């Protein structure tokens, strides 16, 4: 398997690791999303001063307003954080070249 | 580092592994995109009957029409393929439960 294939597999496995907890593996409930963010994104969570971070993420990503996130609704979180990380990476590279 | 953090790092590293080839690490040229798809997504490429697959991907994702993909334009490819893979995964799970 290539690195990019491994990465996509990993996204699916991580999502279902948490989504499966209540027996319905198609969606993350708020409780499951909270656990995912706490366990998988501890560094991000620490930077957020707002104790309602998980509520805000859910509200922001929940397109069909069912108070749950399916895989399609979850992916923009990964995209947003990856973009933010990439900006840092590029900035770092620039500094390194100076 | 958590699994999800590793995954996001991997996305950034893979993108820049190919984008850096011409010295401009911010974007994938068509040539770089072709190499990325050939090396990282060989299974996907085999399923595509169209020899112009890479041209179609570029046209589809190139939001600002500069014939290159930056990281933000590249991510929807990963999202789309991950969603397709997840649908297969869910189908597989269902069959397993029967």
N, CA and C atoms of all chains as a GROMACS GRO file, in nm:
protein
  588
    1UNK      N    1   0.085  -0.121   0.000
    1UNK     CA    2   0.000   0.000   0.000
    1UNK      C    3   0.088   0.126   0.000
    2UNK      N    4   0.051   0.226  -0.076
    2UNK     CA    5   0.132   0.349  -0.081
    2UNK      C    6   0.103   0.436   0.042
    3UNK      N    7   0.188   0.537   0.062
    3UNK     CA    8   0.169   0.626   0.178
    3UNK      C    9   0.032   0.693   0.176
    4UNK      N   10  -0.010   0.738   0.056
    4UNK     CA   11  -0.139   0.808   0.047
    4UNK      C   12  -0.256   0.712   0.070
    5UNK      N   13  -0.243   0.590   0.021
    5UNK     CA   14  -0.347   0.489   0.045
    5UNK      C   15  -0.355   0.457   0.194
    6UNK      N   16  -0.238   0.445   0.258
    6UNK     CA   17  -0.235   0.418   0.403
    6UNK      C   18  -0.305   0.531   0.478
    7UNK      N   19  -0.281   0.652   0.432
    7UNK     CA   20  -0.338   0.769   0.497
    7UNK      C   21  -0.491   0.769   0.487
    8UNK      N   22  -0.542   0.735   0.370
    8UNK     CA   23  -0.688   0.731   0.352
    8UNK      C   24  -0.748   0.618   0.434
    9UNK      N   25  -0.680   0.504   0.436
    9UNK     CA   26  -0.728   0.392   0.518
    9UNK      C   27  -0.732   0.433   0.666
   10UNK      N   28  -0.628   0.502   0.706
   10UNK     CA   29  -0.617   0.546   0.845
   10UNK      C   30  -0.733   0.640   0.883
   11UNK      N   31  -0.769   0.731   0.792
   11UNK     CA   32  -0.881   0.823   0.818
   11UNK      C   33  -1.010   0.744   0.843
   12UNK      N   34  -1.032   0.643   0.759
   12UNK     CA   35  -1.153   0.560   0.771
   12UNK      C   36  -1.152   0.481   0.902
   13UNK      N   37  -1.037   0.421   0.932
   13UNK     CA   38  -1.025   0.340   1.054
   13UNK      C   39  -1.045   0.426   1.179
   14UNK      N   40  -0.982   0.544   1.180
   14UNK     CA   41  -0.996   0.633   1.297
   14UNK      C   42  -1.142   0.674   1.315
   15UNK      N   43  -1.206   0.717   1.206
   15UNK     CA   44  -1.347   0.758   1.216
   15UNK      C   45  -1.432   0.646   1.277
   16UNK      N   46  -1.416   0.524   1.224
   16UNK     CA   47  -1.501   0.414   1.270
   16UNK      C   48  -1.463   0.364   1.410
   17UNK      N   49  -1.336   0.384   1.449
   17UNK     CA   50  -1.293   0.347   1.584
   17UNK      C   51  -1.382   0.417   1.687
   18UNK      N   52  -1.418   0.543   1.659
   18UNK     CA   53  -1.500   0.620   1.752
   18UNK      C   54  -1.648   0.609   1.719
   19UNK      N   55  -1.680   0.609   1.589
   19UNK     CA   56  -1.822   0.606   1.547
   19UNK      C   57  -1.888   0.475   1.587
   20UNK      N   58  -1.811   0.366   1.594
   20UNK     CA   59  -1.868   0.235   1.624
   20UNK      C   60  -1.906   0.217   1.771
   21UNK      N   61  -1.864   0.310   1.856
   21UNK     CA   62  -1.880   0.288   2.000
   21UNK      C   63  -2.024   0.265   2.045
   22UNK      N   64  -2.120   0.334   1.979
   22UNK     CA   65  -2.260   0.316   2.020
   22UNK      C   66  -2.331   0.212   1.931
   23UNK      N   67  -2.256   0.139   1.853
   23UNK     CA   68  -2.318   0.036   1.768
   23UNK      C   69  -2.353   0.088   1.629
   24UNK      N   70  -2.372   0.222   1.616
   24UNK     CA   71  -2.399   0.280   1.484
   24UNK      C   72  -2.270   0.340   1.429
   25UNK      N   73  -2.204   0.263   1.344
   25UNK     CA   74  -2.073   0.304   1.295
   25UNK      C   75  -2.076   0.409   1.185
   26UNK      N   76  -2.197   0.448   1.143
   26UNK     CA   77  -2.204   0.545   1.032
   26UNK      C   78  -2.182   0.688   1.077
   27UNK      N   79  -2.207   0.715   1.207
   27UNK     CA   80  -2.199   0.853   1.253
   27UNK      C   81  -2.130   0.866   1.389
   28UNK      N   82  -2.072   0.984   1.410
   28UNK     CA   83  -2.017   1.022   1.541
   28UNK      C   84  -2.124   1.101   1.615
   29UNK      N   85  -2.166   1.052   1.732
   29UNK     CA   86  -2.250   1.134   1.819
   29UNK      C   87  -2.162   1.240   1.884
   30UNK      N   88  -2.223   1.332   1.956
   30UNK     CA   89  -2.143   1.436   2.023
   30UNK      C   90  -2.044   1.374   2.121
   31UNK      N   91  -2.090   1.270   2.191
   31UNK     CA   92  -2.003   1.202   2.288
   31UNK      C   93  -1.883   1.137   2.217
   32UNK      N   94  -1.911   1.074   2.104
   32UNK     CA   95  -1.804   1.008   2.027
   32UNK      C   96  -1.709   1.110   1.966
   33UNK      N   97  -1.765   1.221   1.916
   33UNK     CA   98  -1.681   1.328   1.859
   33UNK      C   99  -1.590   1.385   1.968
   34UNK      N  100  -1.647   1.404   2.088
   34UNK     CA  101  -1.569   1.457   2.201
   34UNK      C  102  -1.450   1.366   2.230
   35UNK      N  103  -1.475   1.238   2.234
   35UNK     CA  104  -1.369   1.140   2.261
   35UNK      C  105  -1.263   1.144   2.151
   36UNK      N  106  -1.311   1.150   2.025
   36UNK     CA  107  -1.217   1.155   1.911
   36UNK      C  108  -1.127   1.279   1.922
   37UNK      N  109  -1.188   1.394   1.948
   37UNK     CA  110  -1.109   1.518   1.955
   37UNK      C  111  -1.011   1.512   2.072
   38UNK      N  112  -1.058   1.462   2.187
   38UNK     CA  113  -0.971   1.453   2.305
   38UNK      C  114  -0.853   1.358   2.284
   39UNK      N  115  -0.882   1.244   2.222
   39UNK     CA  116  -0.778   1.141   2.205
   39UNK      C  117  -0.688   1.167   2.084
   40UNK      N  118  -0.748   1.216   1.973
   40UNK     CA  119  -0.674   1.226   1.847
   40UNK      C  120  -0.617   1.366   1.822
   41UNK      N  121  -0.679   1.467   1.883
   41UNK     CA  122  -0.635   1.605   1.856
   41UNK      C  123  -0.606   1.681   1.985
   42UNK      N  124  -0.528   1.620   2.075
   42UNK     CA  125  -0.505   1.684   2.206
   42UNK      C  126  -0.432   1.818   2.194
   43UNK      N  127  -0.342   1.828   2.098
   43UNK     CA  128  -0.264   1.952   2.082
   43UNK      C  129  -0.355   2.065   2.034
   44UNK      N  130  -0.439   2.032   1.935
   44UNK     CA  131  -0.537   2.130   1.886
   44UNK      C  132  -0.629   2.173   2.000
   45UNK      N  133  -0.678   2.076   2.077
   45UNK     CA  134  -0.773   2.105   2.184
   45UNK      C  135  -0.712   2.200   2.288
   46UNK      N  136  -0.584   2.180   2.315
   46UNK     CA  137  -0.515   2.265   2.414
   46UNK      C  138  -0.509   2.411   2.368
   47UNK      N  139  -0.500   2.431   2.235
   47UNK     CA  140  -0.491   2.569   2.184
   47UNK      C  141  -0.626   2.640   2.188
   48UNK      N  142  -0.733   2.563   2.202
   48UNK     CA  143  -0.867   2.621   2.204
   48UNK      C  144  -0.902   2.661   2.347
   49UNK      N  145  -0.924   2.788   2.367
   49UNK     CA  146  -0.956   2.836   2.502
   49UNK      C  147  -1.101   2.806   2.539
   50UNK      N  148  -1.184   2.787   2.439
   50UNK     CA  149  -1.327   2.773   2.461
   50UNK      C  150  -1.364   2.632   2.508
   51UNK      N  151  -1.427   2.619   2.626
   51UNK     CA  152  -1.464   2.486   2.675
   51UNK      C  153  -1.572   2.420   2.587
   52UNK      N  154  -1.635   2.501   2.502
   52UNK     CA  155  -1.741   2.447   2.415
   52UNK      C  156  -1.688   2.410   2.276
   53UNK      N  157  -1.558   2.389   2.263
   53UNK     CA  158  -1.497   2.360   2.133
   53UNK      C  159  -1.568   2.247   2.058
   54UNK      N  160  -1.595   2.138   2.130
   54UNK     CA  161  -1.656   2.022   2.062
   54UNK      C  162  -1.797   2.058   2.012
   55UNK      N  163  -1.874   2.132   2.093
   55UNK     CA  164  -2.006   2.176   2.048
   55UNK      C  165  -1.995   2.262   1.923
   56UNK      N  166  -1.898   2.351   1.922
   56UNK     CA  167  -1.881   2.442   1.808
   56UNK      C  168  -1.842   2.363   1.681
   57UNK      N  169  -1.752   2.264   1.697
   57UNK     CA  170  -1.712   2.181   1.583
   57UNK      C  171  -1.834   2.109   1.527
   58UNK      N  172  -1.911   2.050   1.618
   58UNK     CA  173  -2.029   1.975   1.575
   58UNK      C  174  -2.127   2.066   1.500
   59UNK      N  175  -2.153   2.183   1.559
   59UNK     CA  176  -2.248   2.278   1.497
   59UNK      C  177  -2.198   2.321   1.359
   60UNK      N  178  -2.069   2.341   1.351
   60UNK     CA  179  -2.008   2.391   1.228
   60UNK      C  180  -2.012   2.287   1.115
   61UNK      N  181  -1.992   2.160   1.150
   61UNK     CA  182  -1.977   2.057   1.047
   61UNK      C  183  -2.106   1.980   1.016
   62UNK      N  184  -2.203   1.990   1.108
   62UNK     CA  185  -2.325   1.909   1.096
   62UNK      C  186  -2.419   1.967   0.989
   63UNK      N  187  -2.395   1.927   0.864
   63UNK     CA  188  -2.469   1.983   0.750
   63UNK      C  189  -2.620   1.957   0.757
   64UNK      N  190  -2.659   1.836   0.792
   64UNK     CA  191  -2.802   1.802   0.789
   64UNK      C  192  -2.871   1.820   0.925
   65UNK      N  193  -2.799   1.881   1.019
   65UNK     CA  194  -2.855   1.915   1.151
   65UNK      C  195  -2.920   1.798   1.224
   66UNK      N  196  -2.852   1.683   1.224
   66UNK     CA  197  -2.904   1.570   1.301
   66UNK      C  198  -2.822   1.548   1.429
   67UNK      N  199  -2.739   1.648   1.463
   67UNK     CA  200  -2.655   1.641   1.584
   67UNK      C  201  -2.556   1.525   1.582
   68UNK      N  202  -2.525   1.476   1.463
   68UNK     CA  203  -2.423   1.372   1.448
   68UNK      C  204  -2.340   1.406   1.325
   69UNK      N  205  -2.222   1.346   1.316
   69UNK     CA  206  -2.138   1.367   1.198
   69UNK      C  207  -2.116   1.235   1.126
   70UNK      N  208  -2.153   1.230   0.998
   70UNK     CA  209  -2.112   1.114   0.920
   70UNK      C  210  -1.972   1.140   0.865
   71UNK      N  211  -1.916   1.042   0.794
   71UNK     CA  212  -1.777   1.052   0.749
   71UNK      C  213  -1.757   1.175   0.658
   72UNK      N  214  -1.856   1.200   0.574
   72UNK     CA  215  -1.850   1.313   0.481
   72UNK      C  216  -1.848   1.448   0.556
   73UNK      N  217  -1.925   1.454   0.664
   73UNK     CA  218  -1.930   1.577   0.743
   73UNK      C  219  -1.804   1.592   0.829
   74UNK      N  220  -1.743   1.478   0.863
   74UNK     CA  221  -1.623   1.478   0.948
   74UNK      C  222  -1.498   1.525   0.873
   75UNK      N  223  -1.488   1.488   0.745
   75UNK     CA  224  -1.364   1.515   0.670
   75UNK      C  225  -1.322   1.663   0.664
   76UNK      N  226  -1.417   1.758   0.656
   76UNK     CA  227  -1.372   1.898   0.655
   76UNK      C  228  -1.291   1.939   0.778
   77UNK      N  229  -1.311   1.869   0.890
   77UNK     CA  230  -1.230   1.896   1.010
   77UNK      C  231  -1.083   1.862   0.981
   78UNK      N  232  -1.063   1.746   0.920
   78UNK     CA  233  -0.927   1.701   0.886
   78UNK      C  234  -0.866   1.796   0.781
   79UNK      N  235  -0.948   1.835   0.684
   79UNK     CA  236  -0.901   1.927   0.580
   79UNK      C  237  -0.859   2.061   0.641
   80UNK      N  238  -0.945   2.114   0.726
   80UNK     CA  239  -0.917   2.245   0.788
   80UNK      C  240  -0.791   2.242   0.872
   81UNK      N  241  -0.775   2.136   0.952
   81UNK     CA  242  -0.656   2.127   1.037
   81UNK      C  243  -0.531   2.102   0.953
   82UNK      N  244  -0.543   2.020   0.847
   82UNK     CA  245  -0.428   1.994   0.761
   82UNK      C  246  -0.383   2.123   0.692
   83UNK      N  247  -0.480   2.203   0.649
   83UNK     CA  248  -0.446   2.331   0.585
   83UNK      C  249  -0.373   2.423   0.682
   84UNK      N  250  -0.423   2.428   0.805
   84UNK     CA  251  -0.359   2.512   0.906
   84UNK      C  252  -0.217   2.462   0.934
   85UNK      N  253  -0.201   2.330   0.943
   85UNK     CA  254  -0.068   2.272   0.967
   85UNK      C  255   0.025   2.301   0.850
   86UNK      N  256  -0.030   2.292   0.728
   86UNK     CA  257   0.052   2.316   0.608
   86UNK      C  258   0.103   2.460   0.605
   87UNK      N  259   0.018   2.554   0.648
   87UNK     CA  260   0.061   2.695   0.651
   87UNK      C  261   0.181   2.711   0.744
   88UNK      N  262   0.173   2.644   0.860
   88UNK     CA  263   0.286   2.648   0.955
   88UNK      C  264   0.410   2.587   0.892
   89UNK      N  265   0.390   2.474   0.825
   89UNK     CA  266   0.501   2.401   0.761
   89UNK      C  267   0.570   2.490   0.658
   90UNK      N  268   0.488   2.560   0.574
   90UNK     CA  269   0.544   2.645   0.468
   90UNK      C  270   0.622   2.762   0.529
   91UNK      N  271   0.568   2.817   0.637
   91UNK     CA  272   0.631   2.929   0.706
   91UNK      C  273   0.767   2.886   0.761
   92UNK      N  274   0.768   2.765   0.815
   92UNK     CA  275   0.888   2.706   0.872
   92UNK      C  276   0.995   2.686   0.764
   93UNK      N  277   0.951   2.637   0.649
   93UNK     CA  278   1.040   2.612   0.536
   93UNK      C  279   1.105   2.742   0.491
   94UNK      N  280   1.019   2.846   0.479
   94UNK     CA  281   1.066   2.978   0.437
   94UNK      C  282   1.175   3.030   0.530
   95UNK      N  283   1.147   3.016   0.660
   95UNK     CA  284   1.244   3.063   0.760
   95UNK      C  285   1.375   2.987   0.747
   96UNK      N  286   1.362   2.856   0.722
   96UNK     CA  287   1.479   2.770   0.710
   96UNK      C  288   1.568   2.811   0.593
   97UNK      N  289   1.503   2.862   0.487
   97UNK     CA  290   1.577   2.898   0.366
   97UNK      C  291   1.650   3.030   0.377
   98UNK      N  292   1.604   3.115   0.472
   98UNK     CA  293   1.666   3.248   0.488
   98UNK      C  294   1.811   3.238   0.534
   99UNK      N  295   0.282   1.134   1.883
   99UNK     CA  296   0.182   1.185   1.789
   99UNK      C  297   0.066   1.085   1.775
  100UNK      N  298  -0.056   1.135   1.768
  100UNK     CA  299  -0.172   1.045   1.755
  100UNK      C  300  -0.186   0.998   1.610
  101UNK      N  301  -0.271   0.896   1.589
  101UNK     CA  302  -0.290   0.844   1.453
  101UNK      C  303  -0.341   0.952   1.358
  102UNK      N  304  -0.435   1.034   1.406
  102UNK     CA  305  -0.492   1.138   1.318
  102UNK      C  306  -0.389   1.247   1.288
  103UNK      N  307  -0.308   1.279   1.388
  103UNK     CA  308  -0.201   1.378   1.365
  103UNK      C  309  -0.099   1.324   1.263
  104UNK      N  310  -0.065   1.196   1.278
  104UNK     CA  311   0.027   1.133   1.183
  104UNK      C  312  -0.029   1.137   1.042
  105UNK      N  313  -0.159   1.115   1.032
  105UNK     CA  314  -0.226   1.113   0.903
  105UNK      C  315  -0.220   1.252   0.837
  106UNK      N  316  -0.244   1.357   0.915
  106UNK     CA  317  -0.240   1.493   0.860
  106UNK      C  318  -0.098   1.529   0.821
  107UNK      N  319  -0.001   1.490   0.903
  107UNK     CA  320   0.139   1.515   0.870
  107UNK      C  321   0.176   1.443   0.738
  108UNK      N  322   0.127   1.321   0.727
  108UNK     CA  323   0.156   1.241   0.609
  108UNK      C  324   0.100   1.308   0.482
  109UNK      N  325  -0.022   1.363   0.491
  109UNK     CA  326  -0.081   1.433   0.376
  109UNK      C  327   0.009   1.548   0.331
  110UNK      N  328   0.058   1.624   0.428
  110UNK     CA  329   0.144   1.740   0.399
  110UNK      C  330   0.275   1.693   0.337
  111UNK      N  331   0.334   1.591   0.396
  111UNK     CA  332   0.463   1.541   0.348
  111UNK      C  333   0.450   1.485   0.206
  112UNK      N  334   0.344   1.408   0.182
  112UNK     CA  335   0.324   1.350   0.048
  112UNK      C  336   0.308   1.462  -0.055
  113UNK      N  337   0.222   1.560  -0.024
  113UNK     CA  338   0.200   1.671  -0.119
  113UNK      C  339   0.333   1.738  -0.154
  114UNK      N  340   0.412   1.770  -0.052
  114UNK     CA  341   0.536   1.844  -0.077
  114UNK      C  342   0.645   1.756  -0.141
  115UNK      N  343   0.637   1.624  -0.117
  115UNK     CA  344   0.732   1.533  -0.181
  115UNK      C  345   0.726   1.551  -0.333
  116UNK      N  346   0.606   1.570  -0.386
  116UNK     CA  347   0.590   1.585  -0.532
  116UNK      C  348   0.593   1.733  -0.573
  117UNK      N  349   0.532   1.819  -0.492
  117UNK     CA  350   0.525   1.962  -0.529
  117UNK      C  351   0.664   2.027  -0.530
  118UNK      N  352   0.754   1.976  -0.449
  118UNK     CA  353   0.888   2.037  -0.438
  118UNK      C  354   0.978   2.006  -0.558
  119UNK      N  355   0.936   1.914  -0.643
  119UNK     CA  356   1.026   1.867  -0.749
  119UNK      C  357   1.078   1.976  -0.842
  120UNK      N  358   0.993   2.077  -0.870
  120UNK     CA  359   1.038   2.184  -0.960
  120UNK      C  360   1.088   2.307  -0.883
  121UNK      N  361   1.109   2.289  -0.753
  121UNK     CA  362   1.159   2.400  -0.673
  121UNK      C  363   1.049   2.485  -0.610
  122UNK      N  364   0.928   2.483  -0.670
  122UNK     CA  365   0.815   2.555  -0.611
  122UNK      C  366   0.728   2.456  -0.535
  123UNK      N  367   0.750   2.451  -0.405
  123UNK     CA  368   0.682   2.351  -0.322
  123UNK      C  369   0.538   2.384  -0.289
  124UNK      N  370   0.490   2.502  -0.335
  124UNK     CA  371   0.353   2.540  -0.300
  124UNK      C  372   0.248   2.473  -0.387
  125UNK      N  373   0.292   2.434  -0.510
  125UNK     CA  374   0.194   2.380  -0.603
  125UNK      C  375   0.244   2.255  -0.677
  126UNK      N  376   0.146   2.173  -0.718
  126UNK     CA  377   0.172   2.060  -0.806
  126UNK      C  378   0.148   2.104  -0.950
  127UNK      N  379   0.248   2.096  -1.034
  127UNK     CA  380   0.225   2.117  -1.178
  127UNK      C  381   0.157   1.990  -1.232
  128UNK      N  382   0.116   1.994  -1.358
  128UNK     CA  383   0.052   1.875  -1.416
  128UNK      C  384   0.147   1.756  -1.412
  129UNK      N  385   0.275   1.782  -1.440
  129UNK     CA  386   0.375   1.676  -1.440
  129UNK      C  387   0.389   1.615  -1.299
  130UNK      N  388   0.392   1.704  -1.199
  130UNK     CA  389   0.406   1.656  -1.061
  130UNK      C  390   0.280   1.581  -1.015
  131UNK      N  391   0.164   1.632  -1.055
  131UNK     CA  392   0.038   1.565  -1.020
  131UNK      C  393   0.034   1.426  -1.083
  132UNK      N  394   0.079   1.418  -1.209
  132UNK     CA  395   0.081   1.290  -1.280
  132UNK      C  396   0.167   1.188  -1.203
  133UNK      N  397   0.284   1.234  -1.159
  133UNK     CA  398   0.374   1.147  -1.084
  133UNK      C  399   0.310   1.104  -0.951
  134UNK      N  400   0.248   1.201  -0.883
  134UNK     CA  401   0.182   1.169  -0.756
  134UNK      C  402   0.074   1.063  -0.776
  135UNK      N  403  -0.010   1.083  -0.876
  135UNK     CA  404  -0.120   0.988  -0.901
  135UNK      C  405  -0.064   0.851  -0.939
  136UNK      N  406   0.037   0.849  -1.024
  136UNK     CA  407   0.096   0.722  -1.067
  136UNK      C  408   0.162   0.646  -0.951
  137UNK      N  409   0.231   0.721  -0.865
  137UNK     CA  410   0.306   0.656  -0.756
  137UNK      C  411   0.219   0.628  -0.634
  138UNK      N  412   0.128   0.722  -0.602
  138UNK     CA  413   0.053   0.711  -0.476
  138UNK      C  414  -0.085   0.647  -0.493
  139UNK      N  415  -0.140   0.654  -0.615
  139UNK     CA  416  -0.275   0.603  -0.636
  139UNK      C  417  -0.280   0.506  -0.754
  140UNK      N  418  -0.190   0.408  -0.756
  140UNK     CA  419  -0.183   0.316  -0.871
  140UNK      C  420  -0.312   0.233  -0.888
  141UNK      N  421  -0.372   0.195  -0.776
  141UNK     CA  422  -0.494   0.112  -0.783
  141UNK      C  423  -0.609   0.192  -0.841
  142UNK      N  424  -0.623   0.316  -0.794
  142UNK     CA  425  -0.725   0.406  -0.849
  142UNK      C  426  -0.702   0.428  -0.998
  143UNK      N  427  -0.577   0.453  -1.035
  143UNK     CA  428  -0.544   0.483  -1.175
  143UNK      C  429  -0.580   0.365  -1.265
  144UNK      N  430  -0.558   0.243  -1.214
  144UNK     CA  431  -0.589   0.124  -1.294
  144UNK      C  432  -0.739   0.112  -1.323
  145UNK      N  433  -0.821   0.160  -1.229
  145UNK     CA  434  -0.967   0.150  -1.248
  145UNK      C  435  -1.018   0.253  -1.349
  146UNK      N  436  -0.937   0.354  -1.374
  146UNK     CA  437  -0.978   0.460  -1.469
  146UNK      C  438  -0.939   0.418  -1.610
  147UNK      N  439  -1.038   0.404  -1.695
  147UNK     CA  440  -1.013   0.362  -1.832
  147UNK      C  441  -0.959   0.477  -1.917
  148UNK      N  442  -0.986   0.599  -1.872
  148UNK     CA  443  -0.953   0.716  -1.952
  148UNK      C  444  -0.804   0.752  -1.943
  149UNK      N  445  -0.733   0.757  -2.055
  149UNK     CA  446  -0.590   0.793  -2.048
  149UNK      C  447  -0.570   0.939  -2.006
  150UNK      N  448  -0.679   1.018  -2.010
  150UNK     CA  449  -0.666   1.159  -1.970
  150UNK      C  450  -0.705   1.183  -1.824
  151UNK      N  451  -0.700   1.078  -1.743
  151UNK     CA  452  -0.742   1.090  -1.603
  151UNK      C  453  -0.675   1.206  -1.530
  152UNK      N  454  -0.543   1.218  -1.547
  152UNK     CA  455  -0.472   1.324  -1.474
  152UNK      C  456  -0.518   1.462  -1.522
  153UNK      N  457  -0.538   1.479  -1.652
  153UNK     CA  458  -0.590   1.607  -1.704
  153UNK      C  459  -0.727   1.639  -1.644
  154UNK      N  460  -0.810   1.536  -1.635
  154UNK     CA  461  -0.946   1.556  -1.581
  154UNK      C  462  -0.941   1.594  -1.433
  155UNK      N  463  -0.853   1.527  -1.358
  155UNK     CA  464  -0.838   1.559  -1.215
  155UNK      C  465  -0.794   1.705  -1.200
  156UNK      N  466  -0.694   1.742  -1.279
  156UNK     CA  467  -0.642   1.879  -1.270
  156UNK      C  468  -0.750   1.981  -1.302
  157UNK      N  469  -0.823   1.955  -1.410
  157UNK     CA  470  -0.928   2.049  -1.453
  157UNK      C  471  -1.036   2.060  -1.345
  158UNK      N  472  -1.068   1.946  -1.286
  158UNK     CA  473  -1.175   1.940  -1.187
  158UNK      C  474  -1.138   2.013  -1.057
  159UNK      N  475  -1.012   2.003  -1.018
  159UNK     CA  476  -0.972   2.055  -0.886
  159UNK      C  477  -0.911   2.196  -0.891
  160UNK      N  478  -0.868   2.238  -1.010
  160UNK     CA  479  -0.796   2.365  -1.024
  160UNK      C  480  -0.891   2.484  -1.016
  161UNK      N  481  -0.918   2.526  -0.893
  161UNK     CA  482  -1.018   2.632  -0.868
  161UNK      C  483  -0.982   2.765  -0.935
  162UNK      N  484  -0.857   2.805  -0.926
  162UNK     CA  485  -0.819   2.939  -0.977
  162UNK      C  486  -0.764   2.934  -1.120
  163UNK      N  487  -0.776   2.817  -1.182
  163UNK     CA  488  -0.739   2.800  -1.325
  163UNK      C  489  -0.596   2.846  -1.357
  164UNK      N  490  -0.503   2.807  -1.273
  164UNK     CA  491  -0.362   2.839  -1.304
  164UNK      C  492  -0.287   2.714  -1.351
  165UNK      N  493  -0.363   2.608  -1.381
  165UNK     CA  494  -0.304   2.482  -1.428
  165UNK      C  495  -0.210   2.417  -1.326
  166UNK      N  496  -0.228   2.453  -1.200
  166UNK     CA  497  -0.152   2.391  -1.092
  166UNK      C  498  -0.246   2.367  -0.974
  167UNK      N  499  -0.206   2.278  -0.884
  167UNK     CA  500  -0.287   2.254  -0.764
  167UNK      C  501  -0.208   2.292  -0.639
  168UNK      N  502  -0.264   2.384  -0.560
  168UNK     CA  503  -0.202   2.406  -0.429
  168UNK      C  504  -0.260   2.303  -0.331
  169UNK      N  505  -0.212   2.306  -0.208
  169UNK     CA  506  -0.253   2.202  -0.111
  169UNK      C  507  -0.404   2.204  -0.089
  170UNK      N  508  -0.461   2.325  -0.086
  170UNK     CA  509  -0.605   2.339  -0.064
  170UNK      C  510  -0.686   2.279  -0.180
  171UNK      N  511  -0.634   2.296  -0.302
  171UNK     CA  512  -0.703   2.241  -0.419
  171UNK      C  513  -0.683   2.090  -0.429
  172UNK      N  514  -0.571   2.042  -0.374
  172UNK     CA  515  -0.538   1.898  -0.379
  172UNK      C  516  -0.624   1.815  -0.283
  173UNK      N  517  -0.654   1.872  -0.165
  173UNK     CA  518  -0.722   1.793  -0.061
  173UNK      C  519  -0.857   1.732  -0.104
  174UNK      N  520  -0.939   1.800  -0.187
  174UNK     CA  521  -1.064   1.736  -0.228
  174UNK      C  522  -1.045   1.602  -0.300
  175UNK      N  523  -0.929   1.581  -0.361
  175UNK     CA  524  -0.900   1.451  -0.424
  175UNK      C  525  -0.894   1.343  -0.316
  176UNK      N  526  -0.822   1.375  -0.208
  176UNK     CA  527  -0.810   1.280  -0.096
  176UNK      C  528  -0.947   1.257  -0.032
  177UNK      N  529  -1.023   1.365  -0.016
  177UNK     CA  530  -1.157   1.354   0.044
  177UNK      C  531  -1.247   1.266  -0.043
  178UNK      N  532  -1.248   1.292  -0.172
  178UNK     CA  533  -1.333   1.215  -0.264
  178UNK      C  534  -1.298   1.068  -0.264
  179UNK      N  535  -1.170   1.038  -0.269
  179UNK     CA  536  -1.127   0.897  -0.270
  179UNK      C  537  -1.154   0.831  -0.136
  180UNK      N  538  -1.132   0.904  -0.027
  180UNK     CA  539  -1.159   0.847   0.106
  180UNK      C  540  -1.307   0.816   0.121
  181UNK      N  541  -1.394   0.904   0.071
  181UNK     CA  542  -1.538   0.881   0.077
  181UNK      C  543  -1.576   0.757  -0.002
  182UNK      N  544  -1.517   0.742  -0.120
  182UNK     CA  545  -1.545   0.625  -0.203
  182UNK      C  546  -1.498   0.498  -0.131
  183UNK      N  547  -1.379   0.504  -0.072
  183UNK     CA  548  -1.326   0.388   0.002
  183UNK      C  549  -1.414   0.354   0.121
  184UNK      N  550  -1.463   0.460   0.190
  184UNK     CA  551  -1.547   0.437   0.308
  184UNK      C  552  -1.677   0.368   0.270
  185UNK      N  553  -1.733   0.405   0.155
  185UNK     CA  554  -1.858   0.340   0.110
  185UNK      C  555  -1.834   0.191   0.090
  186UNK      N  556  -1.718   0.156   0.031
  186UNK     CA  557  -1.684   0.014   0.014
  186UNK      C  558  -1.669  -0.053   0.149
  187UNK      N  559  -1.602   0.014   0.240
  187UNK     CA  560  -1.578  -0.039   0.375
  187UNK      C  561  -1.710  -0.068   0.446
  188UNK      N  562  -1.804   0.027   0.437
  188UNK     CA  563  -1.934   0.011   0.504
  188UNK      C  564  -2.011  -0.106   0.443
  189UNK      N  565  -2.005  -0.118   0.312
  189UNK     CA  566  -2.072  -0.226   0.240
  189UNK      C  567  -2.017  -0.362   0.285
  190UNK      N  568  -1.886  -0.365   0.299
  190UNK     CA  569  -1.815  -0.483   0.342
  190UNK      C  570  -1.857  -0.522   0.484
  191UNK      N  571  -1.867  -0.422   0.570
  191UNK     CA  572  -1.906  -0.444   0.710
  191UNK      C  573  -2.045  -0.506   0.717
  192UNK      N  574  -2.136  -0.446   0.637
  192UNK     CA  575  -2.275  -0.492   0.633
  192UNK      C  576  -2.282  -0.639   0.594
  193UNK      N  577  -2.206  -0.672   0.488
  193UNK     CA  578  -2.205  -0.810   0.439
  193UNK      C  579  -2.152  -0.903   0.547
  194UNK      N  580  -2.050  -0.858   0.619
  194UNK     CA  581  -1.990  -0.939   0.725
  194UNK      C  582  -2.087  -0.970   0.838
  195UNK      N  583  -2.179  -0.875   0.861
  195UNK     CA  584  -2.273  -0.891   0.973
  195UNK      C  585  -2.388  -0.986   0.940
  196UNK      N  586  -2.412  -1.005   0.810
  196UNK     CA  587  -2.525  -1.089   0.768
  196UNK      C  588  -2.505  -1.234   0.809
   0.00000   0.00000   0.00000
